[in-house]
Amino acid sequence: MKKAAVVEASTYTKFGLVKELVLFMQKENYAIIRKLMVLRELTNNYMIPGDACSYYRSLFERMKEFEKCLLLYIHLENDNLFPKAIHMEEGFTKHFIKRKLETNSMFLKKTY
């Protein structure tokens, strides 16, 4: 129990953690995009054969819609959410370091 608390506490104080996680998630997003491209290639760009049954047609239509939604989600993450999260972390880091320096400075003035 204590070990988990120590790991959790140290995780929150590590600078750059958000940026590391964002890079990991972006790699995952690009892997997903590559898989979608393979799926698109295997389905000939979701082309529905003329003799396809309604289930086949429905499947391809839903696959196209799924791809569209997933790509939008990845775009929103990569181009909006992730940069804002990194910016917030950088601002917090600067603020934290500034406060730490001020605190240390005040401590040094009091002791000397």
Order of alpha helices (4+ residues) and beta strands (2+ residues): alpha-alpha-alpha-alpha
